[in-house]
Amino acid sequence: MANIGFIGLGNMGLPMALNLVKAGHAVAGSDMMPKGMEALAASGGKAAKSVIEAAEADIVVTMLPAGQQVREVYLGAGGILAKAKKGTLFIDSSTIDLATARAVGAEAERRGMLMIDAPVSGGVGGAQGGTLTFMVGGPDAAFEQAKPILEKMGKTIVHAGGAGAGQAAKICNNMILGISMIAVSEAFVLAEKLGLDKQKLFDISSKSSGQCWSMTSYCPVPGPVPASPANRDYQAGFTAAMMLKDLKLAQEAAKSAGANTPLGAEAAGIYDRYVGAGEGGRDFSGIIRFIRG
Ligand code: NAD
């Protein structure tokens, strides 16, 4: 059993923390909002009084919205790296920019601590079911120590390379996801116009060359995949604002690396307009309503 601090108990963090509790670990959670901490405390975990208290642990997992919050929580005088004990293992599972991931990883190393960037794929369903995919960047020793913990929250754990490699994998993956969700949405909208039944399109495409996660696991029309957010008025899930963040991270990375990503750029523009229309809090699969017009 390990003493684990868990910072960021939102849509993803709370179910991940609960899986660590279920596995028999002592988990102290911290969040700016009380809801996640109350839910953790009601299920055998503990509510920490602050991020610093949560970081008084052997292992600290963070699941925060973006790079800005990761910098706030880790770096600076009041940050957890300045307060945690030497040898603490930090696992940041937030999806953030490479520069922040590398800066925080370097600072942890400088202070004699171990750190990995370990963003995830699999959504809230994967977080609840403990079936997430973890893409890990960081030193071998940190990866080996983190692996048994990650295995309690995920099914596929891949060591992608040094610091930042997990984030690189994540933004590449989510660029595929943003593009594919738009593609699947366009296909359903076209089918509607052509008088083709949505269930028939699903039955065919989910078994044909149009098959992809956006179609078979997260279908953007209600009906074919009962668990998808389309069946509950596109309640997130994974918000459109988060998808826009990831697509922008991919564009930033593509620009600085000189990679040509025209569909990624187009997808970022479409999500930017959707979020600009006030739908940022909606699930990202709600993009179909925007496409429908
Ligand atoms: P969320 O907004 O539901 O949760 C983030 C939590 O962090 C919130 O509860 C918030 O109150 C808390 N928080 C923010 N700043 C804080 C601070 N300074 N101190 C303590 N707590 C703070 O977001 P989420 O959907 O759980 O996503 C978290 C991360 O996981 C994001 O980087 C996202 O891109 C990534 N992600 C999300 C999904 C998904 O399906 N939701 C899937 C894969 C990856």
Residues whose N, C-alpha, C, O or C-beta is under 5 A from the ligand:
A	BS01	NAD	G8 L9 G10 N11 M12 G13 S30 D31 M32 M33 M63 L64 P65 A66 Q69 S93 S94 T95 V120 S121 G123 V124 G237 F238 M242
